[in-house]
Amino acid sequence: MTGPTRINESNIFSWLVRGSLLLSGVFGAAGALLVSPRFGVSLFAGGMLAIANFFWIRNGLEAALRLQPRNASRFAVLRYILRLAIMAALLYLAIVVLKADIFGLLIGLSVLVINIIAFSIYLSTRKGG
């Protein structure tokens, strides 16, 4: 019999990404079946953008911490602005060029937040308090 799994940063990150991928896929399929294919694809694409953004934030923080202190804040700000610009360009292309459903994108972009809240509730109930 093995003991309980230790929860560390790597496990949490892995579970958040897996859960977000699963939720994004399920919500996208349900949206495609219940509302319209365009809504479902938009929802799934929003989820993928949220996950990509999450990866970029995590990698950016790790890279900034490895730099010397005088360059770390400058690097973090430039990376933040670049990330926002790329997300804005991708959302613009999705909405204007690909005619993505705006509500589907908004729900898809919220998938990661929903998963973080659900995972936090799970962890707090698991500890018994």
Steps between C-alpha positions, in 0.01 A plus 500: 500500500639837403458823689320810375646679201695809593367814342769723358511774239567259215202279592268798533608640164454161337150453645393852405608451139346152474174614657486808278562293187227258603252777585578688181443188291179402680360854495598541134331173400190581705485850351534358148218249561264725697549845352693495172829370360635856482423553871666171596813568297520852642466366852773242444728761338449733796601222735813428299592871505453508878723195545767643268487825695540306826807320363648829388443666839660208684801483268539877507508509879756221511719677243472834683607339826813359335613846383693742712280723723557820303381338173221284641232768534573646156487155342171419678335824383613454139385139500164602649444765231605259225268229636206743509574619145513144364178406684329811363614416146381139531163607639463761225573238234263251662213749522542707182659261251378159619162633622529318834210520741586762764309330783668170419842666517416665832385173653804321359735762643330447838563125502838534671355728768213254559753220532719695745195570718389135489852377579529744791169379643616140458828569683328684785247219553773237475689656789184493709457869550 
